[in-house]
C-alpha cells in the first residue's frame, strides 16, 4: 500500500469555493440568518421579560391596593421558564428499542425577587404563609409561644392555642395564588406562558454577611404548577397587565421632535428629522403625533437664524472636505469625492489639472461618475452610513480592500485573500478597517464595492482590483 505523504494545501481546497459556486461560505452567510426579514430569526434577549403574579385579594381584609400588585411584578429579578419531563420508558420490542410515553411531569421553577425596602415581597409571602399555615396566625408573639409551647398535646379543652399547622380557615377552591404569567418581550410582541394553579413549594430568604459590602438582598421561591397555557400577541396595556404603567417615564425626550425638537437642520430633533417624523406618524395612523411633530418642527424652523443655517452647512461641508483629505493619497481627483446633492450618472463632476499637465491644459482629465444602480445597491453616502455603524460590514469592506492591495497582486482568489486577511496581525486589520471608513464612498462611486440594498451583501468587483 502506498502512503500519500503530500500535505493538502488550504489554497487548493479553497479554489473549489470561488464566487458563484456552492460550498464553503464565510460569516456573511450566517449573518443573513439573523438579519433577513426584519430580524425575524434573531434570538430573544434574556433580560426582556415581565412576570404577572395574580392573587385573590378578596380573601383578606387588608387587601393589596394599586400600585402594590404591579410593583410586586416589577421586583422579579430572575425567573425560570417551564420545564417538562415526558417520563419515557424504554422497552424492547423484538430486540428493537422503543420508547413509551408516561405521564407528563411539570418540573418546578424558581423565581427570585429583589428584597425591597418597602417589604413588598415579604408582605406577599406573609399573606400566602398566613393563609395556608396557621402557625404564624396563632403564635404571633414571643409571649404566646412561651406560654403555650408545652400544652400542644393536651386535650382540646386545656389548650390555650387551638390552631397550628394547616388547621386554617382556608376556603376550598379559592387559593390565594391564582396564576403566574411569564411574558417574553421581543420586537413589540410577547410570548406568554401561564402557570395554572401554582403553589409555592419553598420560600427562601437571603443570607446576611457583614463582610459582603456589595451584596444585594433577594428572596427566592420554588413554584409547582398543574399545567401551562401558551399565548402570543402584540404588547399593549390589555395584553401585558401592568407593563410600563407604574414608575415609567412616558415623557418624550427633549431631543426628539415630540419632545420639542432642536434648532438644527440635520441633527436629532431637527428640521429634517421632524419632516420624517410627521410622515412616519401619518403612515402609522398616529394623527395626533403627526400634528404635534409638525407644530414643533414649524416652531423650530421659525426660531432658526440665517447665520446658524450657514454655520451648520459650513460645518457639514468642512466635515466632507476632511473626509476627502484623508483620501488625498488614493483619489485621482479629490474634488470628485465631495458633493452636496445628487449628481446624475455619467455627468462630468470635476476637471482636474495634474502636475504633469501643461499650461494649455492639453493633458487635463475629466473624471466622470460610472452609472450606479442605486435601486438595487446602496449609494455612496448610504454605504458610508452603514459602514460607520455596522462592524461586520466594515470588516467585509476591509477584507475587500486587502484583496485589492495585496491579494490580487499575489494572484490569490477572493476566498484565498479573505483567509490570508483573517490570519493577518491586528495592526494590519486596523489599517484596513480605517481605510474602509475613509474610502467607502470612493469605492462605491468607482463601482469596486457594491452593497445590496435588501440583503446588505457586499460584492467585490475583481476586475477593478488593480485600480
Buried (B, 14 or more C-beta within 10 A) or exposed (E): EEEEEEEEEEEEBBEEBEEEEEEEEBEBEEBBEEBBEEEEEBEEEEEEBBBBBBBBBEBEEEEBEEBBBBBBBBBBBBBBEBEEEEEEEEEEEEEEEEEEEEEEEBEBBBBBBBBBEEEBBBBBBEBBBBBBBBBEBBBEEEEEEEEBEEEEEEEEEEBEBEBBEEEBEBEEEEBBBEBBBBBBBBEEEBBBBBBEEBBBEEBEEEEEEEEEEEEEBBBBBBBBBEEBEEEEEEBEEEBBBBBEBBEEEEEBEEBBBBBBBBBBBEBEBBBEBBBEBBEBBBEEEBEEBBEBBBBBBEEBBEEBEEEEBEEBEEEEEEEBEEBBEBBEEBBBBBBBBBBEEEBEEEEEBBEBEEEEEEEEEEEEBEBBBEEBEBEEBBBBBBBBEBBEEBEEBBBBBBBBBBBBBBBBEEEBBBBBBBBBBEEBEEEBBEBBBBBBBBBBBBBBBBBBBBBEBEEBBBBBBBEBBEE
